[in-house]
Amino acid sequence: MTTSTKAKSKSKKQSSSAGIWIIIGAVLLLGLVVLLLWLNNRPTIVSVAQPEVPAEWISGKSLGDPNAPVVVQMWEDFVCPACQQFTRTVKPQLVEEFVKTGDVRLEFHQFPLSQHAPGAIMAANASECAADQNLFWPYHDQVFVAAESRGQAALVYDELMKMATTVGLDTNQFSTCMNSMQFNNDIAQSLTETQQLGLNSTPSILVNGALVANPFDYNALRAQIEAAAAGS
């Protein structure tokens, strides 16, 4: 093999090696981009502990001073992405700024949408069973975190049972409650009430009975709460 031929062969090998490293670098870069996107968009884990308020302020699906001048009703569906966003971004602010100060009492109302069956109905029943043990709020947050991450797969019986264990529910009582689906009629009644109130989307947020135009505009929501408190 001549010197020229050897040089050409070496050059081809170097080009081939360089090409391989370029491909590897591109794959690693793509993986890094995917990882960064996932980190930036993954659901924020919310607290699944009982809210830090006086024990007498927690009653079933109600959270806050029973004598608070303002009642904020949250009509939600556990599968609804907008409800998941509201729970992750707005509810914590409401609790910190208004519930813990005794100015607002939160009420949760079931609004499972038919297009989100069966998970929405399963989760609604499970949350009612949690409320029956007065652990609705940590269970509510746990279910929303799971649903935002895994959708319907998180809202099957076995997974809802695991969440019951996580938040400290009596699992025997919870299992009996779930198997009997004893709250189906209550959930159906809640859906009837949404029609009577003219609610047609989730989440529907009411402040002292007045529908909030944009529940994600926290400044506007705050202003509506303050106005309701001033007029009470």
DRENDO-1510 file (C-alpha; in Angstrom, 1 decimal, always signed):
<recs>
REC; n; res; u; v; w
REC; 1; MET; +0.0; +0.0; +0.0 .
REC; 2; THR; +1.4; +3.3; -1.0 .
REC; 3; THR; +1.9; +6.2; +1.3 .
REC; 4; SER; -0.9; +8.1; -0.5 .
REC; 5; THR; -3.3; +5.1; -0.1 .
REC; 6; LYS; -2.5; +4.8; +3.6 .
REC; 7; ALA; -3.2; +8.5; +4.1 .
REC; 8; LYS; -6.5; +8.2; +2.3 .
REC; 9; SER; -7.5; +5.2; +4.5 .
REC; 10; LYS; -6.5; +7.0; +7.7 .
REC; 11; SER; -8.5; +10.0; +6.6 .
REC; 12; LYS; -11.6; +7.9; +6.0 .
REC; 13; LYS; -11.3; +6.3; +9.4 .
REC; 14; GLN; -10.9; +9.7; +11.1 .
REC; 15; SER; -14.0; +10.9; +9.2 .
REC; 16; SER; -15.9; +7.9; +10.1 .
REC; 17; SER; -14.9; +8.3; +13.8 .
REC; 18; ALA; -15.8; +11.9; +13.7 .
REC; 19; GLY; -19.2; +11.1; +12.3 .
REC; 20; ILE; -19.9; +8.6; +15.0 .
REC; 21; TRP; -19.0; +11.1; +17.7 .
REC; 22; ILE; -21.2; +13.7; +16.1 .
REC; 23; ILE; -24.1; +11.3; +16.1 .
REC; 24; ILE; -23.4; +10.4; +19.8 .
REC; 25; GLY; -23.2; +14.1; +20.7 .
REC; 26; ALA; -26.5; +14.8; +18.9 .
REC; 27; VAL; -28.2; +12.0; +20.7 .
REC; 28; LEU; -26.9; +13.1; +24.1 .
REC; 29; LEU; -28.0; +16.7; +23.3 .
REC; 30; LEU; -31.5; +15.6; +22.4 .
REC; 31; GLY; -31.7; +13.5; +25.6 .
REC; 32; LEU; -30.6; +16.6; +27.6 .
REC; 33; VAL; -33.3; +18.7; +25.9 .
REC; 34; VAL; -36.0; +16.1; +26.6 .
REC; 35; LEU; -34.9; +15.9; +30.2 .
REC; 36; LEU; -35.0; +19.7; +30.7 .
REC; 37; LEU; -38.4; +19.9; +29.1 .
REC; 38; TRP; -39.7; +17.1; +31.4 .
REC; 39; LEU; -38.2; +18.9; +34.5 .
REC; 40; ASN; -39.8; +22.2; +33.5 .
REC; 41; ASN; -43.2; +20.7; +32.8 .
REC; 42; ARG; -43.6; +17.9; +35.3 .
REC; 43; PRO; -46.4; +18.3; +37.8 .
REC; 44; THR; -45.5; +20.2; +41.0 .
REC; 45; ILE; -45.9; +17.9; +44.0 .
REC; 46; VAL; -48.4; +19.5; +46.3 .
REC; 47; SER; -48.7; +18.8; +50.0 .
REC; 48; VAL; -50.7; +15.7; +50.9 .
REC; 49; ALA; -50.7; +16.5; +54.6 .
REC; 50; GLN; -53.8; +17.7; +56.5 .
REC; 51; PRO; -53.9; +21.5; +56.2 .
REC; 52; GLU; -52.3; +23.5; +59.0 .
REC; 53; VAL; -55.5; +25.0; +60.4 .
REC; 54; PRO; -57.4; +24.4; +63.6 .
REC; 55; ALA; -58.9; +21.0; +63.7 .
REC; 56; GLU; -62.4; +22.4; +64.0 .
REC; 57; TRP; -61.9; +24.2; +60.6 .
REC; 58; ILE; -61.7; +20.9; +58.8 .
REC; 59; SER; -65.1; +19.2; +58.2 .
REC; 60; GLY; -65.6; +16.8; +55.4 .
REC; 61; LYS; -65.1; +18.7; +52.1 .
REC; 62; SER; -65.1; +22.1; +53.9 .
REC; 63; LEU; -61.9; +23.8; +54.9 .
REC; 64; GLY; -61.7; +27.0; +56.9 .
REC; 65; ASP; -63.3; +29.0; +59.7 .
REC; 66; PRO; -67.0; +28.0; +59.8 .
REC; 67; ASN; -67.8; +31.6; +60.4 .
REC; 68; ALA; -65.7; +33.0; +57.6 .
REC; 69; PRO; -67.4; +35.9; +55.8 .
REC; 70; VAL; -66.6; +34.5; +52.4 .
REC; 71; VAL; -67.3; +31.0; +51.0 .
REC; 72; VAL; -65.4; +29.9; +47.9 .
REC; 73; GLN; -66.9; +26.9; +46.2 .
REC; 74; MET; -64.8; +24.8; +44.0 .
REC; 75; TRP; -66.7; +22.7; +41.5 .
REC; 76; GLU; -64.2; +20.3; +40.1 .
REC; 77; ASP; -63.5; +17.1; +38.1 .
REC; 78; PHE; -60.4; +15.1; +39.2 .
REC; 79; VAL; -59.5; +14.3; +35.5 .
REC; 80; CYS; -59.9; +17.8; +34.3 .
REC; 81; PRO; -56.5; +19.3; +33.4 .
REC; 82; ALA; -57.7; +22.9; +34.2 .
REC; 83; CYS; -58.8; +21.6; +37.7 .
REC; 84; GLN; -55.4; +20.0; +38.1 .
REC; 85; GLN; -53.8; +23.3; +37.3 .
REC; 86; PHE; -56.1; +25.2; +39.7 .
REC; 87; THR; -55.2; +22.8; +42.5 .
REC; 88; ARG; -51.5; +23.2; +41.8 .
REC; 89; THR; -51.3; +26.9; +41.3 .
REC; 90; VAL; -54.3; +28.8; +42.8 .
REC; 91; LYS; -55.6; +26.7; +45.7 .
REC; 92; PRO; -52.3; +26.9; +47.7 .
REC; 93; GLN; -52.4; +30.7; +47.4 .
REC; 94; LEU; -56.0; +30.8; +48.5 .
REC; 95; VAL; -55.2; +28.6; +51.5 .
REC; 96; GLU; -52.2; +30.7; +52.6 .
REC; 97; GLU; -53.7; +34.1; +52.1 .
REC; 98; PHE; -57.3; +33.7; +53.0 .
REC; 99; VAL; -58.2; +30.3; +54.6 .
REC; 100; LYS; -55.5; +30.3; +57.2 .
REC; 101; THR; -56.4; +33.8; +58.2 .
REC; 102; GLY; -60.0; +32.9; +58.7 .
REC; 103; ASP; -61.3; +35.1; +55.9 .
REC; 104; VAL; -62.4; +32.3; +53.6 .
REC; 105; ARG; -63.9; +28.9; +53.9 .
REC; 106; LEU; -63.4; +26.5; +51.0 .
REC; 107; GLU; -66.0; +24.1; +49.9 .
REC; 108; PHE; -65.4; +21.3; +47.4 .
REC; 109; HIS; -68.2; +20.1; +45.1 .
REC; 110; GLN; -68.2; +17.1; +42.8 .
REC; 111; PHE; -68.5; +17.9; +39.1 .
REC; 112; PRO; -67.2; +14.7; +37.3 .
REC; 113; LEU; -67.7; +15.1; +33.5 .
REC; 114; SER; -69.1; +12.3; +31.5 .
REC; 115; GLN; -66.2; +12.4; +29.0 .
REC; 116; HIS; -63.8; +11.7; +31.8 .
REC; 117; ALA; -65.5; +8.4; +32.9 .
REC; 118; PRO; -64.7; +6.1; +34.5 .
REC; 119; GLY; -61.8; +7.8; +36.3 .
REC; 120; ALA; -63.7; +10.9; +37.3 .
REC; 121; ILE; -66.5; +9.0; +38.9 .
REC; 122; MET; -64.1; +6.6; +40.7 .
REC; 123; ALA; -62.1; +9.5; +42.0 .
REC; 124; ALA; -65.2; +11.4; +43.1 .
REC; 125; ASN; -66.4; +8.3; +45.1 .
REC; 126; ALA; -62.9; +7.8; +46.6 .
REC; 127; SER; -62.7; +11.4; +47.7 .
REC; 128; GLU; -66.1; +11.2; +49.3 .
REC; 129; CYS; -64.9; +8.1; +51.2 .
REC; 130; ALA; -61.9; +10.1; +52.3 .
REC; 131; ALA; -64.2; +12.9; +53.4 .
REC; 132; ASP; -66.1; +10.4; +55.5 .
REC; 133; GLN; -63.0; +9.9; +57.5 .
REC; 134; ASN; -62.3; +13.7; +57.5 .
REC; 135; LEU; -59.2; +13.3; +55.4 .
REC; 136; PHE; -60.6; +14.7; +52.2 .
REC; 137; TRP; -58.1; +17.5; +51.7 .
REC; 138; PRO; -54.9; +15.5; +51.7 .
REC; 139; TYR; -56.6; +12.8; +49.6 .
REC; 140; HIS; -57.9; +15.5; +47.2 .
REC; 141; ASP; -54.4; +16.8; +46.7 .
REC; 142; GLN; -52.9; +13.3; +46.3 .
REC; 143; VAL; -55.5; +12.3; +43.7 .
REC; 144; PHE; -54.9; +15.5; +41.7 .
REC; 145; VAL; -51.1; +14.9; +41.7 .
REC; 146; ALA; -51.5; +11.3; +40.5 .
REC; 147; ALA; -54.1; +12.2; +37.9 .
REC; 148; GLU; -52.0; +15.0; +36.4 .
REC; 149; SER; -49.1; +12.6; +36.1 .
REC; 150; ARG; -50.8; +9.4; +34.9 .
REC; 151; GLY; -54.4; +10.3; +33.9 .
REC; 152; GLN; -57.0; +7.5; +34.0 .
REC; 153; ALA; -54.4; +4.9; +35.0 .
REC; 154; ALA; -54.0; +6.6; +38.4 .
REC; 155; LEU; -57.8; +6.5; +39.1 .
REC; 156; VAL; -58.4; +2.7; +39.2 .
REC; 157; TYR; -59.4; +1.0; +42.4 .
REC; 158; ASP; -56.0; -0.4; +43.3 .
REC; 159; GLU; -54.3; +3.0; +42.8 .
REC; 160; LEU; -57.0; +4.8; +44.8 .
REC; 161; MET; -56.5; +2.3; +47.6 .
REC; 162; LYS; -52.7; +3.0; +47.6 .
REC; 163; MET; -53.4; +6.7; +47.9 .
REC; 164; ALA; -55.7; +6.0; +50.8 .
REC; 165; THR; -52.8; +4.3; +52.6 .
REC; 166; THR; -50.5; +7.2; +51.7 .
REC; 167; VAL; -52.7; +9.8; +53.5 .
REC; 168; GLY; -53.4; +7.6; +56.5 .
REC; 169; LEU; -57.0; +6.5; +55.9 .
REC; 170; ASP; -58.4; +3.4; +57.5 .
REC; 171; THR; -58.1; +1.2; +54.5 .
REC; 172; ASN; -60.7; -1.4; +55.6 .
REC; 173; GLN; -63.3; +1.4; +56.0 .
REC; 174; PHE; -62.2; +3.0; +52.8 .
REC; 175; SER; -62.4; -0.3; +50.9 .
REC; 176; THR; -65.9; -1.0; +52.2 .
REC; 177; CYS; -67.0; +2.5; +51.2 .
REC; 178; MET; -65.6; +2.1; +47.7 .
REC; 179; ASN; -67.0; -1.3; +47.1 .
REC; 180; SER; -70.5; -0.1; +48.1 .
REC; 181; MET; -70.2; +3.0; +45.9 .
REC; 182; GLN; -72.3; +4.5; +48.7 .
REC; 183; PHE; -71.8; +8.1; +47.5 .
REC; 184; ASN; -73.1; +7.6; +43.9 .
REC; 185; ASN; -76.4; +9.3; +44.7 .
REC; 186; ASP; -74.7; +12.3; +46.4 .
REC; 187; ILE; -72.5; +12.7; +43.3 .
REC; 188; ALA; -75.5; +12.5; +41.0 .
REC; 189; GLN; -77.2; +15.2; +43.2 .
REC; 190; SER; -74.1; +17.4; +42.9 .
REC; 191; LEU; -74.3; +17.1; +39.1 .
REC; 192; THR; -78.0; +18.1; +39.2 .
REC; 193; GLU; -77.0; +21.1; +41.2 .
REC; 194; THR; -74.4; +22.2; +38.6 .
REC; 195; GLN; -77.3; +22.3; +36.1 .
REC; 196; GLN; -79.5; +24.3; +38.4 .
REC; 197; LEU; -76.6; +26.8; +38.9 .
REC; 198; GLY; -75.9; +26.9; +35.2 .
REC; 199; LEU; -72.4; +25.7; +35.5 .
REC; 200; ASN; -70.9; +24.3; +32.3 .
REC; 201; SER; -67.2; +24.0; +32.8 .
REC; 202; THR; -64.6; +22.9; +35.2 .
REC; 203; PRO; -63.3; +24.3; +37.4 .
REC; 204; SER; -66.2; +26.5; +38.3 .
REC; 205; ILE; -65.3; +28.8; +41.2 .
REC; 206; LEU; -68.0; +30.7; +43.1 .
REC; 207; VAL; -67.3; +33.5; +45.6 .
REC; 208; ASN; -70.3; +33.8; +47.9 .
REC; 209; GLY; -72.4; +32.4; +45.1 .
REC; 210; ALA; -71.0; +34.6; +42.3 .
REC; 211; LEU; -69.2; +32.8; +39.5 .
REC; 212; VAL; -65.6; +33.8; +39.0 .
REC; 213; ALA; -64.9; +34.8; +35.4 .
REC; 214; ASN; -61.3; +33.6; +35.2 .
REC; 215; PRO; -60.3; +31.5; +38.2 .
REC; 216; PHE; -56.7; +31.5; +37.1 .
REC; 217; ASP; -56.3; +35.3; +37.4 .
REC; 218; TYR; -55.4; +35.3; +41.0 .
REC; 219; ASN; -55.4; +39.1; +41.4 .
REC; 220; ALA; -58.9; +39.3; +40.0 .
REC; 221; LEU; -59.9; +36.4; +42.3 .
REC; 222; ARG; -58.4; +38.2; +45.3 .
REC; 223; ALA; -60.2; +41.4; +44.4 .
REC; 224; GLN; -63.6; +39.5; +44.2 .
REC; 225; ILE; -63.0; +37.8; +47.6 .
REC; 226; GLU; -62.1; +41.2; +49.2 .
REC; 227; ALA; -65.1; +42.8; +47.7 .
REC; 228; ALA; -67.3; +40.0; +49.0 .
REC; 229; ALA; -65.8; +40.3; +52.5 .
REC; 230; ALA; -66.4; +44.1; +52.5 .
REC; 231; GLY; -70.0; +43.6; +51.5 .
REC; 232; SER; -70.8; +40.9; +54.0 .
</recs>
